[in-house]
Amino acid sequence: MFHQASLLALALLPFSLAQVSEGFESGWDQTAWGTYAPDCSQGGKVSLDSTTAHSGKNSIRVDGAGGYCGHIFFGTKKIPTGDVYVRTFLKASKALTDSHVSFITMPDSAQGAKKHLRIGGQSKILMFNRESDDATLPDLSPVGISASTALPTGSWQCFEYRLGTDGSVETWLNDKAIAGLTAKAGVTNSNAAQWQRSSLKPKVTAIYFGWESYGGDTNTFWYDDIVVSSTRVGCTTS
């Protein structure tokens, strides 16, 4: 009952606040949440899963294969104007390794055609990656790595981020801000030198959830209770 009431309350919010809210309880609408695999796809799979969920009974499962062509994503092109806030509950079957991977990718017109703003991992921690110049947030120095965090496995995690129109980035895991994944005016991040060498301001045209590996890493991720909004919704709203 609480879950249904939360969804109803979110649905009644102004369109500018609640652009997209999906828990997949009515199944997987592949028109609204289409798959995405730029250039090639070999071995990756997206499916509706009724064996595990953050809330309700369904989630979306992504089986990601190794190598770039093993990538597969699903997502939405409904992006709010202005600041973009994204919240997803996710569950990973394997820990992030030293290899570079992405579990969220966003076509970014500010970087140019077929370039992406990516969220994933390297050096066993969460990070942002800008495809056009391969910059990372945080810097992958020992201090920069310590300013981020690992992604826990085998349980649902609340992952959120904000992309500001001024180029700022904020990131939270289970409502806790990740210092290394923060770059905005008024906040000092000494581990963002590589990221801030460019004045690009992200302008994403879609948000896709899944798996992409630039080496041999494979993984299975589940996603549920996704919200894409112009305002932060936090982890308590299903």
Secondary structure by P-SEA (a helix, b strand, c coil): caaaaaaaaaaaccccccccccccccccccccbbbbbccccccbbbbbbccccccccbbbbbbcccccccccccccccccccbbbbbbbcccccccccbbbbcbbbbcccccccccbbbbbccccccccccccccccccccaaaaaabbbbbccbbbbbbbbbcccbbbbbbccccccccccccccccccccccccccccccccccccccccccccccbbbbbcbbbbcccccccccc
